[in-house]
Amino acid sequence: MKLNTVFRRYHRQLAILMFLPLTLTVITGVAYPIFDEWFSLHQVSKVMLQIHSGRILGLQAIYPLLNGLGVMGLLITGLNMTGLLRNRSANKATNKDLVQQ
C-alpha cells in the first residue's frame, strides 16, 4: 500500500474523530466573549468556558492536550498529502518516469 494512501486513511479517520471536539472548542471560544462582554450573561458564559476547556466532562487536564495532538496529526497528514514535505529529487525522478511513459 502506498504511503500517501495510508496518510489519507489516517487523515480521514482522525478528521472524523476530531470533528466534534474541535467544533465545540471553536463555537464555545467564539460564544464566550459574546455572551460575557456583549450581552453580560455571565452564567451562560461560565457554561461556555466549562465546555471550551473540557471542565464540564471532567477532562480539563487532558482535553486541550488531545485537541492539540489531533490538530497536529491532521496538519502532518494533510501536509504530507499535499506533497510539500516530499523530497524534490524524488519528485523529479517520478515526473521523468511519467513523461517517458
C-alpha positions, 0 to 999 in steps of 0.5 A: 500500500502506498504511503500517501494512501495510508496518510489519507486513511489516517487523515480521514479517520482522525478528521472524523474523530476530531470533528466534534471536539474541535467544533465545540472548542471553536463555537464555545471560544467564539460564544464566550466573549459574546455572551460575557462582554456583549450581552453580560450573561455571565452564567451562560458564559461560565457554561461556555468556558466549562465546555471550551476547556473540557471542565464540564466532562471532567477532562480539563487536564487532558482535553486541550492536550488531545485537541492539540495532538489531533490538530497536529496529526491532521496538519502532518497528514494533510501536509504530507498529502499535499506533497510539500514535505516530499523530497524534490529529487524524488519528485523529479525522478517520478515526473521523468518516469511519467513523461517517458511513459 
